[in-house]
């Protein structure tokens, strides 16, 4: 959390840098970099502001703000040390929006010597990691939206994709080989 000290007289830190904001389903995600100077005293936290309202204090370089879908908010962040609060960072704006409906698509490629590549693709899981199951057994934990495996034999193959640790935030897809 501590940025490099470039000041010989202790003072509040300089402003955090590179604030960016991204809208998500019911949230605004913020990322920022530490200040260039800690003012001669270690940075102890970051204050997050939505407009002029203080919404959080955090010790990390990111924050997820829960907001209503369809709303647009402008943010800035300050750094804090034992000597005070920094000037405001740049501002960043995000609009929260509905995530796409959860869905799973399973496709089978051409059969080669009784082997078929099966590709599972999913959307609507909010960028979180997911558990991919086949026949009730977890075969993978992924977060990139796709999984390909080679399947031997024929029949119907069914995959279920769930947000990691959930049994209700799920979608299922299948294909016949």
matplotlib code that plots the C-alpha trace (Angstrom):
import matplotlib.pyplot as plt

x = [0.0, 2.9, 4.1, 7.6, 8.5, 9.7, 9.1, 11.5, 8.8, 6.1, 2.7, -0.4, 0.2, -0.2, -3.4, -4.0, -3.5, -5.1, -8.6, -10.9, -14.5, -16.4, -20.1, -21.4, -24.6, -25.7, -22.2, -19.5, -16.0, -13.1, -9.4, -6.6, -2.9, -1.2, 0.0, 3.4, 4.4, 3.3, 4.2, 6.9, 4.4, 2.9, -0.5, -3.0, -6.1, -8.1, -11.4, -13.8, -16.3, -19.4, -20.0, -19.3, -20.4, -17.9, -19.0, -16.1, -12.6, -10.5, -6.9, -6.9, -6.4, -9.9, -13.4, -16.8, -19.7, -23.2, -25.6, -28.9, -28.8, -29.2, -27.6, -24.5, -22.1, -18.8, -16.1, -12.9, -10.5, -8.1, -5.2, -4.8, -1.8, -1.2, -0.8, -4.1, -6.0, -4.6, -6.1, -8.6, -7.6, -8.9, -12.6, -14.1, -17.7, -19.5, -23.1, -24.3, -26.3, -28.0, -25.9, -27.0, -29.1, -27.1, -26.8, -24.6, -24.0, -22.5, -21.2, -19.6, -17.0, -16.6, -15.9, -12.3, -11.6, -14.4, -13.1, -15.0, -14.0, -16.8, -16.8, -18.8, -19.4, -21.2, -22.3, -24.1, -22.1, -20.9, -17.2, -17.0, -15.3, -17.5, -17.6, -18.2, -19.8, -20.4, -22.7, -22.6, -18.8, -16.9, -14.4, -13.1, -13.1, -12.8, -13.4, -12.8, -16.2, -15.1, -13.9, -13.0, -12.5, -12.2, -15.0, -14.8, -17.9, -21.4, -24.5, -25.8, -23.3, -24.8, -22.8, -23.9, -22.1, -22.6, -21.0, -18.3, -19.9, -23.5, -26.1, -28.7, -26.8, -26.5, -27.3, -27.2, -26.6, -26.1, -25.3, -25.5, -22.4]
y = [0.0, 2.4, 4.5, 5.8, 8.8, 11.8, 14.5, 15.3, 17.2, 14.8, 15.7, 14.0, 11.8, 12.9, 11.8, 8.2, 7.8, 6.1, 5.8, 3.8, 2.7, -0.1, -0.8, -4.2, -5.9, -3.8, -2.4, -0.1, -1.5, 0.9, 0.3, 2.8, 3.1, 4.3, 7.9, 8.8, 10.1, 8.9, 12.3, 10.7, 8.5, 5.2, 5.3, 3.7, 3.6, 5.0, 6.9, 6.3, 9.0, 8.7, 12.3, 14.3, 11.5, 9.3, 5.7, 3.6, 3.4, 0.5, -0.7, -2.1, -0.6, -1.6, -1.2, -2.6, -0.2, -1.7, 0.6, 0.3, -0.9, 1.8, 4.5, 6.5, 7.6, 9.6, 8.6, 9.9, 8.4, 10.0, 8.4, 8.7, 8.6, 9.6, 13.2, 13.6, 13.0, 13.6, 15.7, 13.9, 11.5, 12.0, 11.2, 8.2, 7.4, 4.1, 3.0, -0.1, -2.4, -5.7, -8.8, -11.0, -13.9, -16.9, -19.4, -22.4, -23.5, -27.0, -27.8, -30.9, -30.8, -33.5, -37.1, -38.3, -42.0, -42.1, -38.8, -35.6, -32.1, -30.7, -26.9, -25.4, -21.7, -19.6, -16.0, -14.1, -15.1, -11.5, -12.2, -14.5, -17.8, -20.8, -24.5, -26.6, -30.0, -33.0, -35.8, -34.2, -34.1, -30.8, -31.1, -27.6, -24.2, -21.5, -17.8, -17.2, -18.2, -21.4, -24.9, -27.5, -31.2, -34.3, -36.8, -40.5, -42.4, -41.2, -40.1, -37.0, -34.9, -32.4, -29.7, -27.4, -24.1, -22.5, -19.5, -21.0, -22.3, -21.8, -24.4, -21.9, -19.4, -22.0, -22.8, -26.2, -27.1, -30.4, -31.8, -35.2, -36.8]
z = [0.0, 0.6, -2.3, -2.5, -0.4, -2.4, 0.2, 3.0, 5.1, 6.2, 4.5, 3.3, 0.2, -3.3, -5.2, -6.3, -10.1, -13.1, -11.6, -14.0, -13.5, -15.2, -15.0, -14.1, -13.0, -10.1, -9.5, -10.5, -10.3, -9.6, -10.1, -9.2, -8.6, -5.5, -5.2, -6.6, -3.1, 0.3, 1.8, 4.1, 6.0, 4.7, 3.0, 5.4, 3.2, 0.4, 0.5, -2.3, -3.3, -5.5, -6.5, -3.3, -1.0, 0.8, 0.2, 1.5, 3.0, 1.8, 2.0, -1.5, -5.0, -6.2, -5.0, -6.0, -5.3, -5.2, -7.2, -9.1, -12.7, -15.2, -13.0, -13.9, -11.2, -11.2, -8.7, -7.3, -4.7, -2.1, -0.3, 3.5, 5.8, 9.4, 8.3, 6.3, 3.1, -0.4, -3.1, -5.3, -8.0, -11.6, -11.9, -13.7, -14.6, -14.9, -15.7, -14.0, -16.3, -16.3, -16.9, -19.8, -18.9, -17.8, -20.6, -21.6, -25.2, -25.8, -29.3, -30.7, -33.4, -36.0, -34.8, -35.4, -34.6, -32.0, -30.4, -30.4, -29.2, -27.1, -26.4, -23.6, -23.7, -21.1, -20.6, -17.8, -14.8, -14.1, -14.6, -11.6, -11.7, -12.3, -11.7, -14.8, -14.1, -16.3, -14.9, -11.4, -11.1, -11.2, -14.0, -14.0, -12.4, -15.0, -15.5, -19.2, -20.6, -22.5, -21.9, -24.5, -23.8, -25.9, -25.5, -26.4, -27.5, -28.4, -26.6, -25.0, -22.9, -20.4, -18.7, -15.9, -15.2, -11.8, -10.1, -7.9, -4.7, -5.8, -6.5, -7.8, -10.0, -12.7, -16.3, -18.2, -21.8, -23.7, -27.1, -28.7, -30.1]

ax = plt.figure().add_subplot(projection="3d")
ax.plot(x, y, z, "-o")
ax.set_aspect("equal")
plt.show()
